[in-house]
Amino acid sequence: MAGYSVEERAAPHSLEYRLFFKDATGRYISPFHDIPIYADAGKDVFNMVVEVPRWTNAKMEVTITVPSRSV
């Protein structure tokens, strides 16, 4: 995702673990509301959020009570 970064907080696999998304200016953003669905001008590549990473059964939840919608 060009122009976006992720900030990790707390230890992975802990209940306190969070991922916060940032735009190119460093502002916290919502991965659902602030990142466009299309990743390219041709509209044939999509951005997506994965709650269950590949080859795992560790489900990640999106926090709906925080404005930035951390994962």
Secondary structure, 3 states (H helix, E strand, C coil): CCCCEEEEECCCCCCCCEEEEECCCCCEECCCCCCCCECCCCCCCECCCCCCCCCCCCCCCCCCCCCCCCC
